[in-house]
Amino acid sequence: MRWVKHGVIFAPNGVSPWMSTHASLPIADVIDDARLRIYFGTRDGHGRSHTSYIEVSAADPANVLYIHDEPIVELGPPGTFDDNGVMPSWLVNDGSRKLLYYIGWNPQVTVSYRVSIGLAVSTDGGRTFTKFSLGPVCDRGVDEPYFSTGPCVLKDGDRYKMWYASGTGWTFVEDRPEPLYHIKYAESRDGVRWERTGQVCVDYDHFARAIGRPCVYRDEKLYKMLYSYRGLQGYRTNANISYRLGYAESEDGITWVRKDDEVGIGRSEDGWDSQMIEYCYVLKHSGRTYLFYNGNGFGQSGIGYATLDGD
């Protein structure tokens, strides 16, 4: 693969109190031949995450046609898993419904946060969403005591398949708690109740200590996955340690072979994605393959895109 970068599409300008900074974890959905809708997570002045969307031209995604003026999923009541943040992770087109799997946030005392997986459902083409439940559809449990988050979900026949970030612990770096997580696999018959297999799809190596936001798609007979990974110490400011994109392939979606050298895209020498590149989403539409992704500051510098060379 070789991706051709086309620059930034959108970044909040700080005018809206609920959309002050960040446009993180982009998800692209086709509205029609001419338009794409891009869902993203943004932050208010208190650092709480909200989910909303923009609409862009499919021919030129840098041409923003519409910016939605409110969050599409409400924060949860005090004490629930998403009372301090709702951040999008994946969208499934399931017949007349659209299933939005999202990350629910809670601040914690002994560590920085707790994250879980929530579900919201749209029956009006993705303009509005209603939460499936007040509780998460996937959370920490007996076999995963830290957290489950950042899912990618594909419907394959009568099964829903999920790849997600599974926390394995926290470690303190210069007195600051830092999470450790890798990518695991789960299945479901209804998209709500998940059978977690314990299968690790992409694991740690000598460098990677945080591996997440899997993006899985089918290409002929292969499953292909792009994901974000980073080191542990200094990743917020040191580009050599910070997020970059990785790539893996699988014949069954369960056992994966890492081929990070073939990802075909990296950080720029300067500009909005020179320090980090992360949280990508692949969309195929009208003979083109788009890669939407974030750059510096975990989405603070906005959403950009690239296209696959040769399409």
Summary of the structure (lengths in Angstrom):
residues: 311
radius of gyration: 17.9
end to end distance: 11.0
largest distance: 50.9
contacts: 1047
relative contact order: 0.16
helix: 2%
strand: 55%
